[in-house]
């Protein structure tokens, strides 16, 4: 009788052990599945966010490009011999278009090199607008040329091409900016370390 009971107990223990292993396996499987689903959901959220950021960046770049094309169209409205009031209006309108392009370009994510280059190119256009409005007698050649270069910069970025080389005028603006920033940093260092 004892041997039969031991077999029954042994069979019960084996059955219980199998059930415990099965339950443990089911729990482990459920946990692994839940973990995988959470990772997948996280990846989907990250992909959706990256897509949204890319879409917003593209929209900002398109708006900046539209403003630059508007500036190019505006530049050719220059007429020699315009009275001072018309020159002022022409200059202010051009500057407003360039400012809008700069504002939109500042919203393009992950484009540090483009933003720095475009900032210099747009500063060059601002200078060109002033020169064309108050010193030119024939046409707005500088404004048109500098605007076309800024359009080329932004277009190359949007296509994924290498950015075109800076113009000499853009290089000069960049050097001037670098010198101002270095002077500012030197002033900050001297203020923080009074001797």
C-alpha positions in Angstrom: 0.0 0.0 0.0 2.8 2.3 0.7 4.4 1.8 -2.6 1.1 2.6 -4.4 0.7 5.7 -2.4 4.2 6.8 -3.0 3.6 6.4 -6.7 0.4 8.5 -6.4 2.3 11.1 -4.4 5.1 11.0 -6.9 2.7 11.4 -9.8 1.0 14.3 -8.0 4.3 15.9 -7.3 5.4 15.5 -10.9 2.1 16.9 -12.0 2.3 19.8 -9.6 5.9 20.5 -10.7 4.8 20.4 -14.4 2.0 22.8 -13.6 4.4 25.1 -11.8 6.9 25.0 -14.6 4.1 25.6 -17.1 2.7 28.5 -15.1 6.2 30.0 -14.8 6.7 29.6 -18.5 3.4 31.3 -19.2 4.2 34.1 -16.9 7.7 34.5 -18.4 6.2 34.4 -21.9 3.6 37.0 -21.0 6.3 39.3 -19.4 8.6 38.9 -22.4 5.7 39.7 -24.8 4.6 42.7 -22.7 8.2 44.0 -22.7 8.5 43.5 -26.4 5.2 45.4 -27.0 6.4 48.2 -24.7 9.7 48.5 -26.7 7.8 48.4 -30.0 5.4 51.1 -28.8 8.4 53.2 -27.6 10.1 52.9 -31.0 6.9 53.8 -32.7 6.5 56.9 -30.6 10.2 57.9 -31.3 9.7 57.3 -35.0 6.5 59.4 -35.0 8.3 62.2 -33.1 11.2 62.1 -35.5 8.8 62.1 -38.5 7.0 65.1 -37.0 10.2 67.0 -36.3 11.4 66.2 -39.9 8.0 67.4 -41.3 8.1 70.6 -39.3 11.7 71.2 -40.4 10.8 70.7 -44.0 7.8 73.1 -43.6 10.1 75.7 -42.0 12.7 75.3 -44.8 10.0 75.6 -47.5 8.7 78.8 -45.9 12.2 80.2 -45.7 12.7 79.3 -49.3 9.4 81.0 -50.3 10.5 84.2 -48.5 13.8 84.1 -50.3 12.1 83.7 -53.7 9.9 86.6 -52.6 13.0 88.6 -51.9 14.4 87.8 -55.3 11.2 88.9 -57.0 11.2 92.1 -54.9 14.9 92.9 -55.7 14.1 93.2 -59.4 11.4 95.8 -58.7 14.3 98.3 -58.1 14.2 101.2 -60.5 17.0 103.7 -61.0 16.2 107.2 -59.9 13.6 106.2 -57.3 12.8 109.0 -54.8 14.0 108.6 -51.2 10.5 107.5 -50.0 10.3 104.7 -52.5 13.9 103.6 -51.8 13.0 103.4 -48.0 9.9 101.4 -48.8 11.9 99.1 -51.1 14.6 98.6 -48.4 12.1 97.9 -45.6 10.1 95.4 -47.7 13.3 93.6 -48.6 14.6 93.5 -45.1 11.2 92.2 -43.8 11.4 89.3 -46.4 14.9 88.4 -45.3 13.9 88.6 -41.6 11.0 86.2 -42.3 13.4 83.8 -44.1 15.8 83.9 -41.2 13.0 83.3 -38.7 11.8 80.2 -40.6 15.4 78.9 -41.1 16.0 79.1 -37.4 13.3 76.5 -36.9 15.0 73.9 -39.0 16.1 71.1 -36.6 19.5 69.5 -36.8 20.9 71.9 -39.4 23.6 73.7 -37.4 25.9 74.2 -40.4 23.0 75.4 -42.6 21.8 77.9 -40.0 25.3 79.3 -39.5 25.9 79.6 -43.2 22.4 81.0 -43.9 22.8 83.5 -41.1 25.9 84.9 -42.8 24.2 84.8 -46.2 21.1 86.6 -44.9 23.3 89.2 -43.2 25.0 89.7 -46.5 21.6 90.3 -48.2 20.7 92.9 -45.5 23.9 94.8 -46.4 23.2 94.4 -50.1 19.7 95.8 -49.7 21.2 98.9 -48.0 23.9 99.3 -50.7 21.4 98.8 -53.5 18.8 101.1 -52.0 21.1 104.0 -51.2 24.2 103.7 -53.3 23.2 102.0 -56.6 22.0 104.0 -59.5 21.2 101.2 -62.0 19.8 97.9 -60.6 19.7 95.8 -57.4 22.5 93.6 -58.6 24.0 92.8 -55.1 20.6 92.0 -53.5 19.7 89.7 -56.4 23.0 87.9 -56.5 23.2 87.4 -52.7 19.6 86.3 -52.5 20.2 83.7 -55.3 23.2 82.4 -53.3 21.0 82.0 -50.1 18.4 80.2 -52.3 21.1 77.9 -53.5 22.2 77.2 -49.9 18.8 76.3 -48.7 17.9 74.3 -51.9 21.1 72.2 -51.6 20.2 71.4 -48.0 16.7 70.4 -48.8 17.9 68.1 -51.6 20.5 66.6 -49.3 23.4 67.9 -51.4 26.6 69.5 -50.1 26.2 73.2 -49.4 27.8 75.5 -52.0 31.0 77.3 -51.1 30.5 80.7 -49.4 30.8 83.8 -51.5 33.6 86.2 -50.6 31.0 88.6 -49.2 29.5 85.8 -47.1 33.0 84.8 -45.9 33.6 88.5 -44.8 30.4 88.6 -42.9 31.3 85.3 -41.2 34.8 86.7 -40.2 33.2 89.8 -38.8 30.8 87.7 -36.8 33.6 85.6 -35.5 35.6 88.7 -34.5 32.6 90.2 -32.6 31.9 86.9 -30.8 35.6 86.6 -29.8 35.6 90.1 -28.5 32.4 89.4 -26.6 33.9 86.2 -25.1 37.1 88.1 -24.2 35.0 90.7 -22.4 33.1 88.1 -20.6 36.3 86.4 -19.4 37.8 89.7 -18.2 34.6 90.5 -16.2 34.6 87.0 -14.6 38.3 87.2 -13.7 39.0 90.7 -12.4 42.6 91.0 -11.6 
